[in-house]
C-alpha cells in the first residue's frame, strides 16, 4: 500500500490561552469545564475537544494547559476565553494569559506524517505510542514545538513565529524525500 506524501500548510491565526492551575482542585476543574464547555484533560500529553469541535485543551505540563480556539478565530476569542476562565476561578489559584501571538500553527496531513516527523523528532509517533488526541512539547528540526495529533492523518505543530518559515521549508524538503 502506497503512503500519501504529507501536505504542509501554514494555518490562519489560532487563538491560544495559556492556563495554569492546581489540577487537584476538583471544584476549580469543574468550574473551568463549565466555562469552557469541556474539562481540561487530566492525563499527561493528551487533549480534550469541546463538543462543537471549536475549542481544545492541550495538557502541556503538571500544572499547565493550552486552550486553542478555531483557526482564523476572531481576535476577540482569546480575550473572551481568558475572561470566562478567570470568572470561573472563585477563590482558587489560576493564571490565564493570551498567548495567541506566541505560536504559529502548521498543519500536516497524510498517512506518512509520522515518517516525516521522524526525520527531525526523537519522539515515538507510532499510533500506539502517540494516538489521536496526543500532544507533547518537543523539538522538530531543532525548533521548539508543540506536536498535536488530531486524528490518524492530521497533525498540528505549534511553533514560534520566528521559526515558522524555517520549519515549514524543512518539512516540505523532508516530505519531498519521502517519495
VMD Tcl script that builds the backbone (N, CA, C; Angstrom):
set m [mol new atoms 537]
animate dup $m
set s [atomselect $m all]
$s set {name element resname resid chain x y z} {
  {N N UNK 1 A 0.831 -1.177 0.000}
  {CA C UNK 1 A 0.000 0.000 0.000}
  {C C UNK 1 A 0.880 1.247 0.000}
  {N N UNK 2 A 0.617 2.135 -0.899}
  {CA C UNK 2 A 1.396 3.347 -1.037}
  {C C UNK 2 A 0.944 4.388 -0.014}
  {N N UNK 3 A 1.924 5.069 0.548}
  {CA C UNK 3 A 1.609 6.105 1.536}
  {C C UNK 3 A 1.557 7.454 0.868}
  {N N UNK 4 A 0.615 8.277 1.301}
  {CA C UNK 4 A 0.418 9.609 0.749}
  {C C UNK 4 A 1.499 10.559 1.271}
  {N N UNK 5 A 2.126 11.298 0.349}
  {CA C UNK 5 A 3.125 12.276 0.751}
  {C C UNK 5 A 2.462 13.360 1.594}
  {N N UNK 6 A 3.024 13.695 2.750}
  {CA C UNK 6 A 2.399 14.691 3.626}
  {C C UNK 6 A 2.292 16.068 2.979}
  {N N UNK 7 A 1.201 16.740 3.276}
  {CA C UNK 7 A 0.974 18.118 2.844}
  {C C UNK 7 A 1.177 19.016 4.057}
  {N N UNK 8 A 1.832 20.156 3.843}
  {CA C UNK 8 A 2.125 21.091 4.926}
  {C C UNK 8 A 1.515 22.437 4.565}
  {N N UNK 9 A 0.789 23.029 5.507}
  {CA C UNK 9 A 0.268 24.375 5.273}
  {C C UNK 9 A 0.347 25.194 6.550}
  {N N UNK 10 A 0.601 26.466 6.357}
  {CA C UNK 10 A 0.572 27.392 7.497}
  {C C UNK 10 A -0.885 27.739 7.748}
  {N N UNK 11 A -1.285 27.651 8.989}
  {CA C UNK 11 A -2.672 27.900 9.359}
  {C C UNK 11 A -2.919 29.389 9.569}
  {N N UNK 12 A -4.176 29.784 9.446}
  {CA C UNK 12 A -4.577 31.131 9.832}
  {C C UNK 12 A -4.415 31.239 11.348}
  {N N UNK 13 A -4.556 32.419 11.859}
  {CA C UNK 13 A -4.350 32.658 13.290}
  {C C UNK 13 A -5.146 31.684 14.158}
  {N N UNK 14 A -4.509 31.246 15.236}
  {CA C UNK 14 A -5.151 30.364 16.218}
  {C C UNK 14 A -5.214 31.086 17.561}
  {N N UNK 15 A -6.408 31.345 18.074}
  {CA C UNK 15 A -6.496 31.909 19.424}
  {C C UNK 15 A -5.908 30.900 20.417}
  {N N UNK 16 A -5.044 31.376 21.313}
  {CA C UNK 16 A -4.389 30.480 22.271}
  {C C UNK 16 A -4.307 31.153 23.637}
  {N N UNK 17 A -4.671 30.406 24.660}
  {CA C UNK 17 A -4.633 30.917 26.025}
  {C C UNK 17 A -3.900 29.905 26.895}
  {N N UNK 18 A -2.855 30.355 27.566}
  {CA C UNK 18 A -2.108 29.508 28.483}
  {C C UNK 18 A -2.786 29.583 29.854}
  {N N UNK 19 A -3.016 28.418 30.448}
  {CA C UNK 19 A -3.730 28.344 31.727}
  {C C UNK 19 A -2.916 27.493 32.688}
  {N N UNK 20 A -2.732 28.014 33.903}
  {CA C UNK 20 A -2.010 27.265 34.935}
  {C C UNK 20 A -2.860 27.231 36.194}
  {N N UNK 21 A -2.991 26.029 36.760}
  {CA C UNK 21 A -3.751 25.850 37.991}
  {C C UNK 21 A -3.401 24.504 38.597}
  {N N UNK 22 A -3.883 24.280 39.808}
  {CA C UNK 22 A -3.657 23.014 40.512}
  {C C UNK 22 A -4.753 22.032 40.110}
  {N N UNK 23 A -4.391 20.985 39.376}
  {CA C UNK 23 A -5.373 20.007 38.888}
  {C C UNK 23 A -6.016 19.224 40.028}
  {N N UNK 24 A -5.442 19.261 41.213}
  {CA C UNK 24 A -6.044 18.580 42.364}
  {C C UNK 24 A -7.249 19.352 42.911}
  {N N UNK 25 A -7.408 20.597 42.497}
  {CA C UNK 25 A -8.549 21.424 42.913}
  {C C UNK 25 A -9.750 21.040 42.045}
  {N N UNK 26 A -10.441 19.984 42.448}
  {CA C UNK 26 A -11.533 19.431 41.629}
  {C C UNK 26 A -12.690 20.407 41.437}
  {N N UNK 27 A -12.938 21.244 42.440}
  {CA C UNK 27 A -14.008 22.245 42.288}
  {C C UNK 27 A -13.646 23.228 41.174}
  {N N UNK 28 A -12.391 23.658 41.132}
  {CA C UNK 28 A -11.950 24.568 40.083}
  {C C UNK 28 A -12.025 23.880 38.720}
  {N N UNK 29 A -11.577 22.646 38.645}
  {CA C UNK 29 A -11.621 21.912 37.374}
  {C C UNK 29 A -13.059 21.850 36.859}
  {N N UNK 30 A -14.009 21.604 37.740}
  {CA C UNK 30 A -15.422 21.557 37.336}
  {C C UNK 30 A -15.903 22.913 36.840}
  {N N UNK 31 A -15.500 23.978 37.515}
  {CA C UNK 31 A -15.901 25.332 37.066}
  {C C UNK 31 A -15.266 25.675 35.725}
  {N N UNK 32 A -14.000 25.284 35.516}
  {CA C UNK 32 A -13.334 25.541 34.237}
  {C C UNK 32 A -14.008 24.755 33.112}
  {N N UNK 33 A -14.376 23.513 33.403}
  {CA C UNK 33 A -15.062 22.683 32.409}
  {C C UNK 33 A -16.382 23.332 31.997}
  {N N UNK 34 A -17.121 23.861 32.957}
  {CA C UNK 34 A -18.390 24.523 32.646}
  {C C UNK 34 A -18.153 25.790 31.824}
  {N N UNK 35 A -17.109 26.531 32.160}
  {CA C UNK 35 A -16.822 27.775 31.439}
  {C C UNK 35 A -16.345 27.523 30.017}
  {N N UNK 36 A -15.629 26.411 29.812}
  {CA C UNK 36 A -15.046 26.128 28.501}
  {C C UNK 36 A -15.812 25.065 27.721}
  {N N UNK 37 A -16.892 24.553 28.253}
  {CA C UNK 37 A -17.737 23.501 27.658}
  {C C UNK 37 A -17.050 22.142 27.535}
  {N N UNK 38 A -15.849 22.018 28.043}
  {CA C UNK 38 A -15.157 20.727 28.086}
  {C C UNK 38 A -14.117 20.799 29.205}
  {N N UNK 39 A -13.952 19.707 29.907}
  {CA C UNK 39 A -12.991 19.667 31.009}
  {C C UNK 39 A -11.569 19.576 30.479}
  {N N UNK 40 A -10.636 20.216 31.170}
  {CA C UNK 40 A -9.234 20.043 30.772}
  {C C UNK 40 A -8.826 18.590 30.969}
  {N N UNK 41 A -7.987 18.055 30.089}
  {CA C UNK 41 A -7.553 16.665 30.252}
  {C C UNK 41 A -6.756 16.513 31.542}
  {N N UNK 42 A -6.865 15.354 32.162}
  {CA C UNK 42 A -6.165 15.082 33.419}
  {C C UNK 42 A -5.048 14.074 33.207}
  {N N UNK 43 A -4.878 13.616 31.980}
  {CA C UNK 43 A -3.827 12.661 31.655}
  {C C UNK 43 A -2.721 13.393 30.895}
  {N N UNK 44 A -1.466 13.211 31.297}
  {CA C UNK 44 A -0.359 13.898 30.616}
  {C C UNK 44 A -0.360 13.668 29.105}
  {N N UNK 45 A -0.021 14.720 28.382}
  {CA C UNK 45 A 0.158 14.691 26.925}
  {C C UNK 45 A -1.087 14.257 26.166}
  {N N UNK 46 A -2.247 14.670 26.661}
  {CA C UNK 46 A -3.498 14.397 25.954}
  {C C UNK 46 A -4.241 15.706 25.725}
  {N N UNK 47 A -5.294 15.613 24.929}
  {CA C UNK 47 A -6.110 16.779 24.625}
  {C C UNK 47 A -7.574 16.472 24.922}
  {N N UNK 48 A -8.362 17.518 25.003}
  {CA C UNK 48 A -9.815 17.391 25.138}
  {C C UNK 48 A -10.423 18.411 24.184}
  {N N UNK 49 A -11.466 17.996 23.480}
  {CA C UNK 49 A -12.095 18.856 22.472}
  {C C UNK 49 A -13.542 19.121 22.857}
  {N N UNK 50 A -13.951 20.378 22.725}
  {CA C UNK 50 A -15.336 20.762 23.003}
  {C C UNK 50 A -16.271 20.016 22.060}
  {N N UNK 51 A -17.508 19.772 22.476}
  {CA C UNK 51 A -18.465 19.046 21.637}
  {C C UNK 51 A -18.650 19.653 20.242}
  {N N UNK 52 A -18.530 20.976 20.125}
  {CA C UNK 52 A -18.689 21.604 18.811}
  {C C UNK 52 A -17.393 21.575 17.995}
  {N N UNK 53 A -16.321 21.027 18.568}
  {CA C UNK 53 A -15.049 20.913 17.865}
  {C C UNK 53 A -14.282 22.210 17.735}
  {N N UNK 54 A -14.764 23.288 18.356}
  {CA C UNK 54 A -14.150 24.598 18.183}
  {C C UNK 54 A -13.131 24.984 19.248}
  {N N UNK 55 A -13.084 24.256 20.344}
  {CA C UNK 55 A -12.139 24.577 21.400}
  {C C UNK 55 A -11.420 23.330 21.867}
  {N N UNK 56 A -10.155 23.480 22.206}
  {CA C UNK 56 A -9.333 22.338 22.603}
  {C C UNK 56 A -8.503 22.716 23.827}
  {N N UNK 57 A -8.354 21.772 24.742}
  {CA C UNK 57 A -7.408 21.880 25.850}
  {C C UNK 57 A -6.254 20.940 25.521}
  {N N UNK 58 A -5.026 21.418 25.624}
  {CA C UNK 58 A -3.841 20.578 25.457}
  {C C UNK 58 A -3.097 20.558 26.790}
  {N N UNK 59 A -2.822 19.359 27.301}
  {CA C UNK 59 A -2.084 19.222 28.558}
  {C C UNK 59 A -0.602 19.381 28.232}
  {N N UNK 60 A 0.029 20.447 28.755}
  {CA C UNK 60 A 1.429 20.713 28.454}
  {C C UNK 60 A 2.378 20.385 29.600}
  {N N UNK 61 A 1.867 20.305 30.808}
  {CA C UNK 61 A 2.724 20.032 31.951}
  {C C UNK 61 A 1.880 19.794 33.178}
  {N N UNK 62 A 2.518 19.480 34.305}
  {CA C UNK 62 A 1.772 19.128 35.511}
  {C C UNK 62 A 0.738 20.171 35.940}
  {N N UNK 63 A 1.013 21.435 35.671}
  {CA C UNK 63 A 0.053 22.475 36.048}
  {C C UNK 63 A -0.200 23.453 34.897}
  {N N UNK 64 A 0.033 23.008 33.649}
  {CA C UNK 64 A -0.091 23.917 32.507}
  {C C UNK 64 A -0.885 23.291 31.366}
  {N N UNK 65 A -1.825 24.071 30.856}
  {CA C UNK 65 A -2.649 23.673 29.720}
  {C C UNK 65 A -2.649 24.809 28.715}
  {N N UNK 66 A -2.921 24.473 27.465}
  {CA C UNK 66 A -3.088 25.463 26.412}
  {C C UNK 66 A -4.491 25.277 25.851}
  {N N UNK 67 A -5.276 26.348 25.861}
  {CA C UNK 67 A -6.602 26.324 25.255}
  {C C UNK 67 A -6.444 26.922 23.863}
  {N N UNK 68 A -6.860 26.170 22.842}
  {CA C UNK 68 A -6.712 26.598 21.450}
  {C C UNK 68 A -8.099 26.721 20.834}
  {N N UNK 69 A -8.351 27.868 20.234}
  {CA C UNK 69 A -9.643 28.119 19.589}
  {C C UNK 69 A -9.608 27.746 18.124}
  {N N UNK 70 A -10.679 28.074 17.407}
  {CA C UNK 70 A -10.780 27.705 15.998}
  {C C UNK 70 A -9.823 28.500 15.113}
  {N N UNK 71 A -9.361 27.850 14.066}
  {CA C UNK 71 A -8.467 28.505 13.111}
  {C C UNK 71 A -9.142 29.737 12.535}
  {N N UNK 72 A -8.371 30.809 12.437}
  {CA C UNK 72 A -8.896 32.053 11.883}
  {C C UNK 72 A -9.896 32.728 12.791}
  {N N UNK 73 A -9.906 32.294 14.046}
  {CA C UNK 73 A -10.866 32.838 15.008}
  {C C UNK 73 A -10.740 34.343 15.160}
  {N N UNK 74 A -11.852 34.942 15.466}
  {CA C UNK 74 A -11.935 36.367 15.722}
  {C C UNK 74 A -10.904 36.747 16.789}
  {N N UNK 75 A -10.327 37.931 16.662}
  {CA C UNK 75 A -9.327 38.391 17.624}
  {C C UNK 75 A -9.889 38.486 19.035}
  {N N UNK 76 A -11.209 38.523 19.171}
  {CA C UNK 76 A -11.831 38.625 20.489}
  {C C UNK 76 A -11.989 37.272 21.165}
  {N N UNK 77 A -11.699 36.165 20.461}
  {CA C UNK 77 A -11.903 34.834 21.035}
  {C C UNK 77 A -11.003 34.609 22.248}
  {N N UNK 78 A -9.706 34.827 22.109}
  {CA C UNK 78 A -8.792 34.565 23.224}
  {C C UNK 78 A -9.119 35.436 24.437}
  {N N UNK 79 A -9.338 36.748 24.286}
  {CA C UNK 79 A -9.716 37.540 25.461}
  {C C UNK 79 A -11.029 37.072 26.099}
  {N N UNK 80 A -11.975 36.609 25.296}
  {CA C UNK 80 A -13.245 36.106 25.843}
  {C C UNK 80 A -13.013 34.830 26.642}
  {N N UNK 81 A -12.159 33.942 26.124}
  {CA C UNK 81 A -11.826 32.711 26.849}
  {C C UNK 81 A -11.111 33.066 28.150}
  {N N UNK 82 A -10.170 33.992 28.036}
  {CA C UNK 82 A -9.419 34.439 29.213}
  {C C UNK 82 A -10.379 34.944 30.299}
  {N N UNK 83 A -11.333 35.768 29.932}
  {CA C UNK 83 A -12.305 36.321 30.879}
  {C C UNK 83 A -13.187 35.230 31.470}
  {N N UNK 84 A -13.682 34.324 30.624}
  {CA C UNK 84 A -14.560 33.249 31.110}
  {C C UNK 84 A -13.838 32.362 32.119}
  {N N UNK 85 A -12.587 32.033 31.841}
  {CA C UNK 85 A -11.833 31.179 32.758}
  {C C UNK 85 A -11.506 31.920 34.050}
  {N N UNK 86 A -11.155 33.180 33.930}
  {CA C UNK 86 A -10.859 33.977 35.124}
  {C C UNK 86 A -12.106 34.117 36.002}
  {N N UNK 87 A -13.268 34.314 35.352}
  {CA C UNK 87 A -14.521 34.433 36.103}
  {C C UNK 87 A -14.879 33.133 36.828}
  {N N UNK 88 A -14.397 31.996 36.315}
  {CA C UNK 88 A -14.690 30.697 36.929}
  {C C UNK 88 A -13.760 30.373 38.092}
  {N N UNK 89 A -12.773 31.208 38.334}
  {CA C UNK 89 A -11.738 30.920 39.317}
  {C C UNK 89 A -12.249 30.814 40.746}
  {N N UNK 90 A -13.152 31.674 41.115}
  {CA C UNK 90 A -13.570 31.700 42.515}
  {C C UNK 90 A -12.397 32.105 43.368}
  {N N UNK 91 A -12.167 31.388 44.463}
  {CA C UNK 91 A -11.047 31.725 45.347}
  {C C UNK 91 A -9.806 30.881 45.060}
  {N N UNK 92 A -9.852 30.096 44.004}
  {CA C UNK 92 A -8.729 29.218 43.651}
  {C C UNK 92 A -7.628 29.982 42.939}
  {N N UNK 93 A -6.426 29.387 42.936}
  {CA C UNK 93 A -5.297 29.956 42.192}
  {C C UNK 93 A -5.418 29.575 40.719}
  {N N UNK 94 A -5.239 30.577 39.851}
  {CA C UNK 94 A -5.290 30.346 38.412}
  {C C UNK 94 A -4.553 31.480 37.722}
  {N N UNK 95 A -3.739 31.144 36.715}
  {CA C UNK 95 A -3.193 32.182 35.844}
  {C C UNK 95 A -3.695 31.908 34.436}
  {N N UNK 96 A -4.041 32.972 33.734}
  {CA C UNK 96 A -4.573 32.868 32.381}
  {C C UNK 96 A -3.928 33.975 31.565}
  {N N UNK 97 A -3.285 33.597 30.444}
  {CA C UNK 97 A -2.587 34.576 29.615}
  {C C UNK 97 A -2.881 34.298 28.145}
  {N N UNK 98 A -3.266 35.337 27.418}
  {CA C UNK 98 A -3.463 35.237 25.969}
  {C C UNK 98 A -2.082 35.123 25.324}
  {N N UNK 99 A -1.800 33.984 24.701}
  {CA C UNK 99 A -0.508 33.753 24.054}
  {C C UNK 99 A -0.687 33.512 22.550}
  {N N UNK 100 A -1.748 34.065 21.997}
  {CA C UNK 100 A -2.065 33.833 20.584}
  {C C UNK 100 A -0.927 34.208 19.650}
  {N N UNK 101 A -0.193 35.257 19.978}
  {CA C UNK 101 A 0.905 35.696 19.113}
  {C C UNK 101 A 2.181 34.910 19.355}
  {N N UNK 102 A 2.160 33.994 20.319}
  {CA C UNK 102 A 3.355 33.257 20.712}
  {C C UNK 102 A 3.685 32.080 19.804}
  {N N UNK 103 A 2.659 31.520 19.126}
  {CA C UNK 103 A 2.885 30.337 18.284}
  {C C UNK 103 A 2.071 30.421 17.009}
  {N N UNK 104 A 2.664 29.909 15.949}
  {CA C UNK 104 A 2.016 29.785 14.644}
  {C C UNK 104 A 1.677 28.309 14.454}
  {N N UNK 105 A 0.547 28.042 13.819}
  {CA C UNK 105 A 0.167 26.666 13.561}
  {C C UNK 105 A 0.569 26.212 12.164}
  {N N UNK 106 A 1.198 25.050 12.085}
  {CA C UNK 106 A 1.459 24.380 10.817}
  {C C UNK 106 A 0.645 23.098 10.844}
  {N N UNK 107 A -0.156 22.881 9.814}
  {CA C UNK 107 A -0.956 21.661 9.756}
  {C C UNK 107 A -0.336 20.709 8.752}
  {N N UNK 108 A -0.200 19.453 9.156}
  {CA C UNK 108 A 0.352 18.411 8.298}
  {C C UNK 108 A -0.726 17.363 8.098}
  {N N UNK 109 A -0.901 16.930 6.846}
  {CA C UNK 109 A -1.906 15.912 6.530}
  {C C UNK 109 A -1.273 14.815 5.697}
  {N N UNK 110 A -1.681 13.588 5.993}
  {CA C UNK 110 A -1.233 12.442 5.223}
  {C C UNK 110 A -0.857 11.297 6.134}
  {N N UNK 111 A -0.926 10.102 5.609}
  {CA C UNK 111 A -0.633 8.937 6.441}
  {C C UNK 111 A 0.852 8.754 6.725}
  {N N UNK 112 A 1.719 9.491 6.020}
  {CA C UNK 112 A 3.165 9.377 6.242}
  {C C UNK 112 A 3.709 10.477 7.156}
  {N N UNK 113 A 2.838 11.257 7.800}
  {CA C UNK 113 A 3.312 12.323 8.688}
  {C C UNK 113 A 4.238 11.789 9.778}
  {N N UNK 114 A 3.931 10.662 10.446}
  {CA C UNK 114 A 4.881 10.172 11.460}
  {C C UNK 114 A 6.272 9.889 10.870}
  {N N UNK 115 A 6.315 9.375 9.648}
  {CA C UNK 115 A 7.604 9.130 8.990}
  {C C UNK 115 A 8.331 10.440 8.731}
  {N N UNK 116 A 7.598 11.451 8.300}
  {CA C UNK 116 A 8.179 12.769 8.046}
  {C C UNK 116 A 8.756 13.350 9.333}
  {N N UNK 117 A 7.963 13.361 10.393}
  {CA C UNK 117 A 8.425 13.942 11.652}
  {C C UNK 117 A 9.589 13.166 12.243}
  {N N UNK 118 A 9.685 11.869 11.963}
  {CA C UNK 118 A 10.775 11.051 12.491}
  {C C UNK 118 A 12.139 11.526 11.999}
  {N N UNK 119 A 12.179 12.235 10.859}
  {CA C UNK 119 A 13.448 12.772 10.362}
  {C C UNK 119 A 14.040 13.796 11.333}
  {N N UNK 120 A 13.165 14.503 12.089}
  {CA C UNK 120 A 13.683 15.569 12.934}
  {C C UNK 120 A 13.180 15.578 14.353}
  {N N UNK 121 A 12.562 14.486 14.795}
  {CA C UNK 121 A 11.960 14.447 16.127}
  {C C UNK 121 A 12.284 13.116 16.792}
  {N N UNK 122 A 12.638 13.168 18.065}
  {CA C UNK 122 A 13.025 11.935 18.762}
  {C C UNK 122 A 11.855 11.208 19.419}
  {N N UNK 123 A 10.654 11.774 19.378}
  {CA C UNK 123 A 9.502 11.098 19.977}
  {C C UNK 123 A 9.078 9.892 19.146}
  {N N UNK 124 A 8.525 8.895 19.824}
  {CA C UNK 124 A 7.918 7.751 19.137}
  {C C UNK 124 A 6.511 8.189 18.743}
  {N N UNK 125 A 6.277 8.384 17.458}
  {CA C UNK 125 A 4.999 8.890 16.965}
  {C C UNK 125 A 4.135 7.797 16.351}
  {N N UNK 126 A 4.467 6.559 16.640}
  {CA C UNK 126 A 3.657 5.432 16.192}
  {C C UNK 126 A 2.259 5.548 16.811}
  {N N UNK 127 A 1.256 4.994 16.121}
  {CA C UNK 127 A -0.132 5.052 16.603}
  {C C UNK 127 A -0.283 4.580 18.043}
  {N N UNK 128 A 0.454 3.550 18.428}
  {CA C UNK 128 A 0.321 3.007 19.798}
  {C C UNK 128 A 0.912 3.942 20.839}
  {N N UNK 129 A 1.987 4.617 20.502}
  {CA C UNK 129 A 2.657 5.498 21.456}
  {C C UNK 129 A 2.108 6.915 21.426}
  {N N UNK 130 A 1.586 7.338 20.278}
  {CA C UNK 130 A 1.128 8.718 20.098}
  {C C UNK 130 A -0.181 8.670 19.312}
  {N N UNK 131 A -1.269 8.257 19.964}
  {CA C UNK 131 A -2.555 8.103 19.261}
  {C C UNK 131 A -3.226 9.446 18.988}
  {N N UNK 132 A -4.318 9.415 18.264}
  {CA C UNK 132 A -5.118 10.622 18.046}
  {C C UNK 132 A -5.454 11.231 19.394}
  {N N UNK 133 A -5.339 12.548 19.493}
  {CA C UNK 133 A -5.608 13.239 20.752}
  {C C UNK 133 A -4.385 13.434 21.618}
  {N N UNK 134 A -3.225 12.945 21.176}
  {CA C UNK 134 A -1.995 13.113 21.952}
  {C C UNK 134 A -1.335 14.452 21.604}
  {N N UNK 135 A -0.563 14.976 22.540}
  {CA C UNK 135 A 0.220 16.190 22.296}
  {C C UNK 135 A 1.483 16.122 23.148}
  {N N UNK 136 A 2.502 16.849 22.745}
  {CA C UNK 136 A 3.748 16.890 23.519}
  {C C UNK 136 A 4.558 18.102 23.096}
  {N N UNK 137 A 5.335 18.609 24.032}
  {CA C UNK 137 A 6.300 19.653 23.712}
  {C C UNK 137 A 7.615 18.950 23.403}
  {N N UNK 138 A 8.237 19.309 22.292}
  {CA C UNK 138 A 9.461 18.641 21.877}
  {C C UNK 138 A 10.201 19.536 20.885}
  {N N UNK 139 A 11.200 18.957 20.244}
  {CA C UNK 139 A 11.950 19.639 19.180}
  {C C UNK 139 A 11.688 18.908 17.872}
  {N N UNK 140 A 11.497 19.663 16.819}
  {CA C UNK 140 A 11.437 19.127 15.465}
  {C C UNK 140 A 12.411 19.969 14.649}
  {N N UNK 141 A 13.401 19.323 14.092}
  {CA C UNK 141 A 14.420 20.016 13.294}
  {C C UNK 141 A 15.017 21.201 14.057}
  {N N UNK 142 A 15.269 20.992 15.330}
  {CA C UNK 142 A 15.881 21.974 16.220}
  {C C UNK 142 A 14.980 23.157 16.571}
  {N N UNK 143 A 13.715 23.069 16.270}
  {CA C UNK 143 A 12.757 24.115 16.643}
  {C C UNK 143 A 11.854 23.585 17.750}
  {N N UNK 144 A 11.660 24.386 18.780}
  {CA C UNK 144 A 10.733 24.009 19.851}
  {C C UNK 144 A 9.318 24.054 19.310}
  {N N UNK 145 A 8.568 22.980 19.516}
  {CA C UNK 145 A 7.201 22.905 19.013}
  {C C UNK 145 A 6.305 22.181 20.021}
  {N N UNK 146 A 5.018 22.385 19.835}
  {CA C UNK 146 A 4.017 21.527 20.441}
  {C C UNK 146 A 3.518 20.658 19.303}
  {N N UNK 147 A 3.671 19.344 19.422}
  {CA C UNK 147 A 3.178 18.396 18.428}
  {C C UNK 147 A 1.822 17.929 18.912}
  {N N UNK 148 A 0.833 17.958 18.014}
  {CA C UNK 148 A -0.543 17.638 18.398}
  {C C UNK 148 A -1.156 16.799 17.290}
  {N N UNK 149 A -1.572 15.602 17.635}
  {CA C UNK 149 A -2.185 14.702 16.650}
  {C C UNK 149 A -3.702 14.795 16.782}
  {N N UNK 150 A -4.346 15.346 15.763}
  {CA C UNK 150 A -5.799 15.497 15.801}
  {C C UNK 150 A -6.507 14.189 15.484}
  {N N UNK 151 A -6.029 13.490 14.449}
  {CA C UNK 151 A -6.621 12.203 14.072}
  {C C UNK 151 A -5.555 11.383 13.366}
  {N N UNK 152 A -5.955 10.316 12.703}
  {CA C UNK 152 A -4.992 9.411 12.087}
  {C C UNK 152 A -4.084 10.045 11.057}
  {N N UNK 153 A -4.547 11.087 10.384}
  {CA C UNK 153 A -3.743 11.689 9.310}
  {C C UNK 153 A -3.557 13.198 9.429}
  {N N UNK 154 A -4.077 13.821 10.486}
  {CA C UNK 154 A -3.971 15.277 10.644}
  {C C UNK 154 A -3.213 15.605 11.919}
  {N N UNK 155 A -2.181 16.394 11.761}
  {CA C UNK 155 A -1.313 16.803 12.866}
  {C C UNK 155 A -1.166 18.317 12.839}
  {N N UNK 156 A -0.879 18.893 13.992}
  {CA C UNK 156 A -0.544 20.316 14.069}
  {C C UNK 156 A 0.760 20.462 14.826}
  {N N UNK 157 A 1.566 21.383 14.336}
  {CA C UNK 157 A 2.772 21.800 15.043}
  {C C UNK 157 A 2.569 23.256 15.403}
  {N N UNK 158 A 2.724 23.594 16.670}
  {CA C UNK 158 A 2.647 24.976 17.119}
  {C C UNK 158 A 4.074 25.416 17.389}
  {N N UNK 159 A 4.514 26.435 16.657}
  {CA C UNK 159 A 5.912 26.842 16.681}
  {C C UNK 159 A 6.000 28.366 16.778}
  {N N UNK 160 A 7.075 28.844 17.331}
  {CA C UNK 160 A 7.269 30.296 17.431}
  {C C UNK 160 A 7.297 30.910 16.024}
  {N N UNK 161 A 6.733 32.099 15.883}
  {CA C UNK 161 A 6.664 32.728 14.553}
  {C C UNK 161 A 8.030 32.871 13.868}
  {N N UNK 162 A 9.082 33.134 14.653}
  {CA C UNK 162 A 10.403 33.318 14.053}
  {C C UNK 162 A 10.967 32.026 13.466}
  {N N UNK 163 A 10.417 30.866 13.842}
  {CA C UNK 163 A 10.868 29.579 13.311}
  {C C UNK 163 A 9.900 28.993 12.284}
  {N N UNK 164 A 8.751 29.618 12.082}
  {CA C UNK 164 A 7.696 29.024 11.246}
  {C C UNK 164 A 8.138 28.824 9.795}
  {N N UNK 165 A 8.736 29.833 9.176}
  {CA C UNK 165 A 9.144 29.696 7.768}
  {C C UNK 165 A 10.238 28.634 7.630}
  {N N UNK 166 A 11.207 28.649 8.552}
  {CA C UNK 166 A 12.262 27.644 8.535}
  {C C UNK 166 A 11.676 26.241 8.664}
  {N N UNK 167 A 10.803 26.044 9.656}
  {CA C UNK 167 A 10.264 24.710 9.897}
  {C C UNK 167 A 9.404 24.250 8.733}
  {N N UNK 168 A 8.616 25.148 8.175}
  {CA C UNK 168 A 7.795 24.764 7.019}
  {C C UNK 168 A 8.677 24.333 5.850}
  {N N UNK 169 A 9.733 25.105 5.567}
  {CA C UNK 169 A 10.647 24.744 4.473}
  {C C UNK 169 A 11.320 23.398 4.767}
  {N N UNK 170 A 11.726 23.185 6.016}
  {CA C UNK 170 A 12.349 21.922 6.392}
  {C C UNK 170 A 11.371 20.765 6.174}
  {N N UNK 171 A 10.123 20.932 6.622}
  {CA C UNK 171 A 9.110 19.881 6.475}
  {C C UNK 171 A 8.838 19.576 4.998}
  {N N UNK 172 A 8.717 20.618 4.178}
  {CA C UNK 172 A 8.457 20.401 2.753}
  {C C UNK 172 A 9.621 19.696 2.080}
  {N N UNK 173 A 10.842 20.061 2.453}
  {CA C UNK 173 A 12.021 19.404 1.881}
  {C C UNK 173 A 12.079 17.933 2.319}
  {N N UNK 174 A 11.831 17.690 3.597}
  {CA C UNK 174 A 11.847 16.320 4.108}
  {C C UNK 174 A 10.723 15.498 3.481}
  {N N UNK 175 A 9.555 16.110 3.257}
  {CA C UNK 175 A 8.431 15.401 2.621}
  {C C UNK 175 A 8.774 14.996 1.213}
  {N N UNK 176 A 9.509 15.846 0.491}
  {CA C UNK 176 A 9.926 15.505 -0.873}
  {C C UNK 176 A 10.837 14.277 -0.859}
  {N N UNK 177 A 11.596 14.129 0.234}
  {CA C UNK 177 A 12.491 12.985 0.337}
  {C C UNK 177 A 11.803 11.670 0.671}
  {N N UNK 178 A 10.535 11.744 1.039}
  {CA C UNK 178 A 9.798 10.514 1.359}
  {C C UNK 178 A 9.360 9.759 0.115}
  {N N UNK 179 A 9.283 10.475 -1.020}
  {CA C UNK 179 A 8.768 9.869 -2.244}
  {C C UNK 179 A 9.563 8.693 -2.695}
}
mol reanalyze $m
mol bondsrecalc $m
mol representation Tube
mol addrep $m
